[in-house]
């Protein structure tokens, strides 16, 4: 493993070297390993609530399964590129077509839905690159969770790129094409953190 760690600083990582990598929170961009910063507690709160709300809904309707990072979504093998979205959803149909998926430490199958909680380090160019990667592999829907403005953008896959379905905040339920009928109000996701913010003002 030491040899692999040394290679990380010398040249882009190959697929074979990547298979030996023991890091958890990272993304590989064209062979270069980018370790991801520890998220703030507000980030974790929103991820936990989304996971619980979506998980309850999908389980009740047998729609599929929602998963959380760390887990690698392989965009391509050469030059090597991986992503670790905060949350991602595989439909029941996808899981049935890939019976070994649950035993794999990574996947080259595109989830139906990816949810990214934006961090301060996510510049416009970084976010554009992520969307391009998700579009390239065919992720049908992406949610961008803005912690600062406490709103969520929903984007739907089109042949030319992603189309914004809408921005959702307050008590307006998030409109998902992948999970029609899902009722999540952004206000409920951010409620505790908003209360804590008011107490410190």
Kinemage of the C-alpha trace (Angstrom):
@kinemage 1
@onewidth
@group {chain A} dominant
@subgroup {mainchain}
@vectorlist {calphas} color= white
{ca unk a 1} P 0.000 0.000 0.000
{ca unk a 2} L 2.916 2.356 0.700
{ca unk a 3} L 3.921 2.030 -2.928
{ca unk a 4} L 0.459 3.101 -4.036
{ca unk a 5} L 0.523 6.102 -1.671
{ca unk a 6} L 3.867 7.158 -3.178
{ca unk a 7} L 2.478 6.885 -6.692
{ca unk a 8} L -0.334 9.293 -5.773
{ca unk a 9} L 2.177 12.138 -5.641
{ca unk a 10} L 4.077 11.131 -8.775
{ca unk a 11} L 1.583 10.542 -11.575
{ca unk a 12} L -2.103 9.937 -12.303
{ca unk a 13} L -3.577 6.840 -10.706
{ca unk a 14} L -4.296 3.839 -12.947
{ca unk a 15} L -7.364 1.616 -12.630
{ca unk a 16} L -5.263 -1.191 -11.105
{ca unk a 17} L -3.733 1.156 -8.498
{ca unk a 18} L -7.155 2.578 -7.721
{ca unk a 19} L -8.417 -0.920 -6.850
{ca unk a 20} L -5.792 -1.024 -4.068
{ca unk a 21} L -6.627 2.407 -2.648
{ca unk a 22} L -7.755 2.382 0.991
{ca unk a 23} L -8.985 5.971 1.306
{ca unk a 24} L -12.683 6.597 2.041
{ca unk a 25} L -13.703 10.197 1.326
{ca unk a 26} L -12.121 11.179 -1.968
{ca unk a 27} L -12.857 11.701 -5.625
{ca unk a 28} L -10.469 10.881 -8.462
{ca unk a 29} L -10.325 13.459 -11.229
{ca unk a 30} L -8.425 12.270 -14.279
{ca unk a 31} L -6.205 10.048 -12.158
{ca unk a 32} L -5.546 12.590 -9.379
{ca unk a 33} L -6.852 11.783 -5.892
{ca unk a 34} L -8.763 14.664 -4.275
{ca unk a 35} L -9.461 14.031 -0.600
{ca unk a 36} L -12.734 15.568 0.540
{ca unk a 37} L -13.035 17.918 3.502
{ca unk a 38} L -14.839 16.863 6.656
{ca unk a 39} L -18.437 18.151 6.346
{ca unk a 40} L -19.967 20.558 8.840
{ca unk a 41} L -22.730 19.308 11.154
{ca unk a 42} L -25.431 21.162 9.207
{ca unk a 43} L -24.410 19.184 6.137
{ca unk a 44} L -24.748 15.933 8.073
{ca unk a 45} L -28.121 16.945 9.496
{ca unk a 46} L -29.596 17.566 6.045
{ca unk a 47} L -28.108 14.349 4.611
{ca unk a 48} L -29.543 12.345 7.518
{ca unk a 49} L -33.010 13.837 7.099
{ca unk a 50} L -33.025 13.351 3.340
{ca unk a 51} L -31.874 9.769 3.762
{ca unk a 52} L -34.623 9.048 6.282
{ca unk a 53} L -37.417 10.791 4.352
{ca unk a 54} L -36.555 9.318 0.959
{ca unk a 55} L -35.817 5.903 2.465
{ca unk a 56} L -39.202 5.750 4.204
{ca unk a 57} L -40.999 6.727 0.998
{ca unk a 58} L -39.147 4.360 -1.326
{ca unk a 59} L -39.482 1.442 1.110
{ca unk a 60} L -43.200 2.021 1.547
{ca unk a 61} L -43.733 1.993 -2.228
{ca unk a 62} L -41.063 -0.608 -3.110
{ca unk a 63} L -39.333 1.881 -5.435
{ca unk a 64} L -35.714 1.080 -4.644
{ca unk a 65} L -32.988 1.994 -2.171
{ca unk a 66} L -31.256 5.221 -1.133
{ca unk a 67} L -27.564 5.099 -0.154
{ca unk a 68} L -25.052 7.499 1.402
{ca unk a 69} L -21.359 8.275 0.874
{ca unk a 70} L -18.681 7.076 0.981
{ca unk a 71} L -19.183 4.929 -2.119
{ca unk a 72} L -17.557 5.310 -5.519
{ca unk a 73} L -19.525 5.973 -8.682
{ca unk a 74} L -17.044 5.287 -11.493
{ca unk a 75} L -17.448 7.805 -14.311
{ca unk a 76} L -14.770 6.259 -16.513
{ca unk a 77} L -11.691 4.078 -16.167
{ca unk a 78} L -9.284 6.057 -18.357
{ca unk a 79} L -8.413 8.698 -17.506
{ca unk a 80} L -9.732 7.483 -14.177
{ca unk a 81} L -12.600 9.528 -12.773
{ca unk a 82} L -14.861 8.770 -9.780
{ca unk a 83} L -17.477 10.648 -7.788
{ca unk a 84} L -18.874 10.210 -4.276
{ca unk a 85} L -22.273 11.926 -4.088
{ca unk a 86} L -23.721 12.505 -0.632
{ca unk a 87} L -26.808 10.439 -1.491
{ca unk a 88} L -27.755 8.296 -4.473
{ca unk a 89} L -30.778 6.186 -5.376
{ca unk a 90} L -31.068 2.938 -7.317
{ca unk a 91} L -34.528 1.877 -8.462
{ca unk a 92} L -35.930 -1.591 -7.807
{ca unk a 93} L -35.548 -2.323 -11.509
{ca unk a 94} L -31.861 -1.343 -11.487
{ca unk a 95} L -31.172 -3.492 -8.440
{ca unk a 96} L -32.923 -6.463 -10.054
{ca unk a 97} L -30.820 -6.092 -13.210
{ca unk a 98} L -27.579 -5.965 -11.195
{ca unk a 99} L -27.958 -8.701 -8.543
{ca unk a 100} L -24.285 -8.445 -7.483
{ca unk a 101} L -24.358 -4.692 -6.918
{ca unk a 102} L -24.801 -5.000 -3.146
{ca unk a 103} L -21.545 -6.938 -2.903
{ca unk a 104} L -19.465 -4.486 -4.935
{ca unk a 105} L -17.176 -1.802 -3.356
{ca unk a 106} L -17.860 0.528 -6.314
{ca unk a 107} L -20.176 0.694 -9.318
{ca unk a 108} L -20.080 1.705 -12.964
{ca unk a 109} L -23.893 1.800 -13.058
{ca unk a 110} L -25.492 5.261 -13.070
{ca unk a 111} L -27.931 5.849 -10.197
{ca unk a 112} L -31.374 7.173 -11.109
{ca unk a 113} L -30.949 10.035 -8.629
{ca unk a 114} L -27.910 11.779 -7.150
{ca unk a 115} L -28.071 14.338 -4.329
{ca unk a 116} L -25.159 16.682 -3.665
{ca unk a 117} L -25.021 18.950 -0.623
{ca unk a 118} L -22.947 21.879 -1.856
{ca unk a 119} L -19.937 22.918 0.203
{ca unk a 120} L -18.120 26.287 0.284
{ca unk a 121} L -15.309 24.701 -1.754
{ca unk a 122} L -17.662 23.858 -4.629
{ca unk a 123} L -16.920 26.618 -7.142
{ca unk a 124} L -19.048 27.083 -10.245
{ca unk a 125} L -16.488 25.202 -12.330
{ca unk a 126} L -16.285 22.317 -9.834
{ca unk a 127} L -20.065 21.998 -9.786
{ca unk a 128} L -20.239 22.193 -13.593
{ca unk a 129} L -17.708 19.348 -13.833
{ca unk a 130} L -19.748 17.202 -11.457
{ca unk a 131} L -22.900 17.764 -13.468
{ca unk a 132} L -21.057 16.929 -16.677
{ca unk a 133} L -19.869 13.647 -15.154
{ca unk a 134} L -23.339 12.694 -13.937
{ca unk a 135} L -24.844 13.591 -17.302
{ca unk a 136} L -22.196 11.586 -19.143
{ca unk a 137} L -23.114 8.347 -17.349
{ca unk a 138} L -26.868 9.007 -17.547
{ca unk a 139} L -27.989 9.999 -14.040
{ca unk a 140} L -31.649 10.891 -14.635
{ca unk a 141} L -31.997 13.492 -11.871
{ca unk a 142} L -29.678 15.547 -9.669
{ca unk a 143} L -30.520 17.581 -6.567
{ca unk a 144} L -28.231 20.438 -5.531
{ca unk a 145} L -28.741 21.288 -1.849
{ca unk a 146} L -27.723 24.856 -1.006
{ca unk a 147} L -27.043 25.003 2.752
{ca unk a 148} L -26.487 28.754 2.834
{ca unk a 149} L -29.760 29.748 1.128
{ca unk a 150} L -31.606 26.677 2.434
{ca unk a 151} L -33.029 25.700 -0.938
{ca unk a 152} L -32.795 22.784 -3.335
{ca unk a 153} L -32.434 22.843 -7.113
{ca unk a 154} L -33.781 19.828 -9.007
{ca unk a 155} L -32.222 19.092 -12.400
{ca unk a 156} L -33.528 16.599 -14.973
{ca unk a 157} L -31.445 14.851 -17.645
{ca unk a 158} L -31.909 16.022 -21.228
{ca unk a 159} L -29.839 15.027 -24.243
{ca unk a 160} L -28.045 18.396 -24.312
{ca unk a 161} L -27.469 18.620 -20.549
{ca unk a 162} L -29.441 19.130 -17.349
{ca unk a 163} L -32.647 21.149 -17.296
{ca unk a 164} L -33.631 22.940 -14.091
{ca unk a 165} L -37.022 21.669 -12.927
{ca unk a 166} L -37.118 24.306 -10.206
{ca unk a 167} L -35.732 25.759 -7.009
{ca unk a 168} L -37.570 24.689 -3.864
{ca unk a 169} L -37.514 26.318 -0.461
{ca unk a 170} L -39.737 26.869 2.565
{ca unk a 171} L -42.907 24.798 2.539
{ca unk a 172} L -42.923 24.139 -1.237
{ca unk a 173} L -42.483 20.357 -1.688
{ca unk a 174} L -39.541 19.210 -3.789
{ca unk a 175} L -40.797 18.050 -7.208
{ca unk a 176} L -39.004 14.881 -8.294
{ca unk a 177} L -39.530 13.149 -11.625
{ca unk a 178} L -37.682 10.047 -10.444
{ca unk a 179} L -39.749 9.841 -7.241
{ca unk a 180} L -43.187 11.237 -8.172
{ca unk a 181} L -45.451 11.661 -5.178
{ca unk a 182} L -42.583 12.237 -2.766
{ca unk a 183} L -43.470 15.034 -0.347
{ca unk a 184} L -40.480 16.720 1.286
{ca unk a 185} L -40.609 20.384 2.256
{ca unk a 186} L -37.140 21.985 2.379
{ca unk a 187} L -38.157 23.831 5.541
{ca unk a 188} L -38.346 20.499 7.369
{ca unk a 189} L -34.823 19.607 6.283
{ca unk a 190} L -33.288 22.849 7.529
{ca unk a 191} L -35.577 23.553 10.521
{ca unk a 192} L -33.218 22.644 13.369
{ca unk a 193} L -30.195 24.395 11.845
{ca unk a 194} L -32.265 27.517 11.199
{ca unk a 195} L -33.390 27.557 14.845
{ca unk a 196} L -29.829 27.205 16.011
{ca unk a 197} L -28.768 30.093 13.773
{ca unk a 198} L -31.443 32.370 15.238
{ca unk a 199} L -30.278 31.548 18.769
{ca unk a 200} L -26.764 32.737 17.972
{ca unk a 201} L -27.797 36.052 16.411
